[in-house]
Amino acid sequence: MMKKKLVTAFLLLTLAGVVTLAGVWAFRRFSPRQTDVKMFSELRDLHQIVLAEMSVNKVGVISDDGLSGLSSLISSFKLGERIAVYSYDTFLEAYIDLDGLTPGDVEIDEAHKVVKLRLPAVQTRFAGRDMEVKEEHYRVTMLRSHISPSERAALKERMNTSLKAEVENNTEYRRMVTEQARTKAVGFFTALLRGRGYDAEVTVAP
């Protein structure tokens, strides 16, 4: 009876040892380790990466033809033409903010040298504009007054406000630059990880 109990205890201890080893292997295989933490930290240190940029053009016109009221009446007595066409570019960029990366977004399989990387979603923002409007056409003749700097500055502000509203209301602009950035992100990080000796499975959050 005592022998049977000893055999049973031995079997239980052996089984417990197998379960413990399996648990340790599973922990080492699937849980974040020192390598995972190191790579996670290095990726986070990249912070914001701009992956795509789009230039959006806006055209504006200054002309006496659009005057109203007293200004229109005075203009009707003047000889000549007064029209100027200006354009300027504003820039929309798409980027990924790696400060939003979490430890669970980086999985490393050292045995097979594979990294699974889930990147944060692509974001977009306005990234500046031309300092000055570009003159595309200028025609002021006879008794008409020249276009003043204040008129050009006022036109530029109207163009800027109008252009931003167009971009906000037309999702196609952001869709195009976002898709371009997603594609570049996958290519960039795949190449980066391959340079470290890993095959990569890179995805970008929608």
C-alpha positions as CSV (number, residue, x, y, z in Angstrom):
1,M,0.0,0.0,0.0
2,M,2.8,2.3,0.9
3,K,4.6,1.5,-2.4
4,K,1.4,2.2,-4.3
5,K,1.2,5.6,-2.6
6,L,4.8,6.4,-3.4
7,V,4.3,5.5,-7.1
8,T,1.2,7.7,-7.2
9,A,3.0,10.6,-5.6
10,F,5.9,10.2,-8.0
11,L,3.6,10.2,-11.0
12,L,1.8,13.3,-9.7
13,L,5.1,15.1,-9.1
14,T,6.3,14.1,-12.6
15,L,3.1,15.3,-14.1
16,A,3.4,18.6,-12.2
17,G,6.9,18.9,-13.4
18,V,5.8,18.4,-17.0
19,V,3.0,21.0,-16.6
20,T,5.5,23.4,-15.0
21,L,8.0,23.0,-17.8
22,A,5.2,23.5,-20.4
23,G,4.2,26.6,-18.6
24,V,7.7,28.0,-18.6
25,W,8.1,27.2,-22.3
26,A,4.8,28.8,-23.1
27,F,5.9,31.9,-21.1
28,R,9.2,32.1,-22.8
29,R,7.7,31.5,-26.2
30,F,4.8,33.9,-26.2
31,S,5.3,36.5,-23.4
32,P,7.3,39.7,-23.9
33,R,10.9,39.1,-23.0
34,Q,14.0,41.3,-22.7
35,T,14.3,41.3,-26.5
36,D,10.7,42.3,-27.0
37,V,11.0,45.1,-24.5
38,K,14.3,46.4,-26.1
39,M,12.8,46.4,-29.6
40,F,9.6,48.0,-28.3
41,S,11.6,50.8,-26.7
42,E,13.6,51.4,-29.8
43,L,10.5,51.6,-31.9
44,R,8.8,54.0,-29.4
45,D,11.9,56.2,-29.6
46,L,11.2,56.9,-33.3
47,H,8.2,59.0,-32.1
48,Q,6.4,60.5,-35.1
49,I,7.3,59.3,-38.6
50,V,6.0,61.3,-41.6
51,L,5.4,58.8,-44.4
52,A,3.5,60.7,-47.1
53,E,2.8,64.3,-48.1
54,M,0.4,65.9,-50.5
55,S,0.5,69.3,-52.0
56,V,-3.0,70.9,-52.5
57,N,-3.2,73.9,-54.8
58,K,-5.7,76.8,-54.5
59,V,-6.3,79.5,-57.1
60,G,-7.7,83.0,-56.3
61,V,-8.7,86.0,-58.4
62,I,-8.6,89.7,-57.8
63,S,-10.7,91.7,-60.2
64,D,-12.8,94.8,-60.5
65,D,-15.5,92.7,-62.3
66,G,-16.7,91.5,-58.9
67,L,-17.2,94.9,-57.3
68,S,-20.6,95.9,-56.0
69,G,-22.4,99.0,-54.8
70,L,-20.5,102.4,-55.1
71,S,-17.3,100.7,-55.9
72,S,-18.9,99.0,-58.9
73,L,-20.3,102.4,-60.1
74,I,-16.9,104.1,-59.9
75,S,-15.3,101.2,-61.6
76,S,-17.7,101.5,-64.5
77,F,-16.3,105.0,-65.4
78,K,-12.7,103.8,-65.5
79,L,-11.0,102.6,-68.7
80,G,-9.0,99.5,-68.9
81,E,-8.8,96.1,-67.2
82,R,-7.8,95.0,-63.7
83,I,-7.4,91.3,-63.1
84,A,-4.8,89.2,-61.3
85,V,-4.8,85.4,-60.7
86,Y,-2.8,84.0,-57.8
87,S,-2.1,80.5,-56.5
88,Y,-0.5,78.9,-53.6
89,D,0.1,75.4,-52.1
90,T,-0.7,74.1,-48.7
91,F,0.7,70.7,-47.6
92,L,-1.1,67.8,-46.0
93,E,1.0,65.1,-44.4
94,A,0.3,61.6,-43.1
95,Y,2.2,60.2,-40.2
96,I,2.3,57.5,-37.5
97,D,2.8,58.4,-33.9
98,L,4.8,55.6,-32.3
99,D,4.2,57.0,-28.9
100,G,0.9,55.1,-29.2
101,L,2.7,51.8,-29.5
102,T,2.0,49.3,-26.7
103,P,4.2,46.3,-25.6
104,G,1.5,44.0,-26.9
105,D,2.0,45.4,-30.4
106,V,5.4,43.8,-30.7
107,E,5.7,40.0,-30.7
108,I,9.0,38.3,-31.3
109,D,9.4,34.7,-32.2
110,E,13.1,34.2,-31.6
111,A,13.0,30.5,-32.7
112,H,11.8,31.4,-36.1
113,K,13.2,34.9,-36.3
114,V,9.8,36.5,-36.9
115,V,8.4,39.8,-35.6
116,K,4.7,40.7,-35.6
117,L,4.3,44.4,-35.4
118,R,1.0,46.2,-35.2
119,L,1.4,49.9,-35.8
120,P,-0.9,52.7,-34.6
121,A,-3.3,54.2,-37.1
122,V,-2.1,56.8,-39.7
123,Q,-3.0,60.4,-38.8
124,T,-3.1,63.5,-41.0
125,R,-2.4,67.1,-40.4
126,F,-1.7,70.4,-42.2
127,A,2.0,70.9,-42.5
128,G,2.4,74.5,-43.6
129,R,1.9,76.4,-46.8
130,D,3.7,78.6,-49.3
131,M,4.9,81.8,-47.7
132,E,3.7,83.9,-50.6
133,V,1.1,83.5,-53.3
134,K,2.4,82.9,-56.8
135,E,1.3,85.3,-59.5
136,E,-0.2,83.3,-62.4
137,H,-1.7,86.2,-64.4
138,Y,-1.6,89.9,-64.1
139,R,-3.3,92.5,-66.3
140,V,-3.8,96.1,-65.2
141,T,-4.2,98.6,-67.9
142,M,-5.0,102.3,-68.5
143,L,-6.7,104.0,-65.5
144,R,-7.0,100.9,-63.3
145,S,-5.0,100.8,-60.0
146,H,-2.3,98.2,-59.4
147,I,-3.0,95.3,-57.0
148,S,-1.8,96.3,-53.6
149,P,0.1,94.1,-51.1
150,S,-2.8,94.3,-48.7
151,E,-5.2,92.9,-51.3
152,R,-2.8,90.0,-52.0
153,A,-2.5,89.3,-48.2
154,A,-6.3,89.4,-47.8
155,L,-6.8,87.1,-50.8
156,K,-4.2,84.6,-49.4
157,E,-6.1,84.4,-46.1
158,R,-9.4,83.8,-47.9
159,M,-7.8,81.1,-50.0
160,N,-6.3,79.4,-47.0
161,T,-9.6,79.3,-45.1
162,S,-11.4,78.1,-48.2
163,L,-8.8,75.4,-48.9
164,K,-8.8,74.0,-45.4
165,A,-12.6,73.8,-45.5
166,E,-12.4,71.9,-48.8
167,V,-9.9,69.4,-47.4
168,E,-12.0,68.9,-44.3
169,N,-15.1,68.3,-46.3
170,N,-13.6,66.2,-49.0
171,T,-12.5,62.9,-47.5
172,E,-10.7,61.9,-50.7
173,Y,-7.7,64.1,-49.9
174,R,-7.1,62.4,-46.6
175,R,-7.9,58.9,-48.0
176,M,-5.3,59.2,-50.7
177,V,-2.5,60.4,-48.4
178,T,-3.5,57.9,-45.7
179,E,-3.4,54.9,-48.1
180,Q,0.0,56.0,-49.4
181,A,1.3,56.3,-45.8
182,R,0.0,52.8,-44.9
183,T,1.7,51.2,-47.8
184,K,5.0,53.0,-47.0
185,A,4.8,52.1,-43.3
186,V,4.5,48.4,-44.1
187,G,7.5,48.6,-46.5
188,F,9.6,50.8,-44.2
189,F,9.2,48.7,-41.0
190,T,9.5,45.4,-42.9
191,A,12.9,46.5,-44.3
192,L,13.9,47.9,-40.9
193,L,13.2,44.5,-39.2
194,R,14.8,42.5,-42.0
195,G,17.9,44.6,-41.4
196,R,17.9,43.3,-37.8
197,G,17.6,39.7,-39.1
198,Y,13.9,39.1,-38.7
199,D,11.1,38.3,-41.1
200,A,8.3,40.7,-40.4
201,E,4.5,40.7,-40.3
202,V,3.6,44.4,-40.2
203,T,0.0,45.6,-40.0
204,V,-1.4,49.2,-39.5
205,A,-4.4,49.9,-37.4
206,P,-7.4,51.2,-39.4
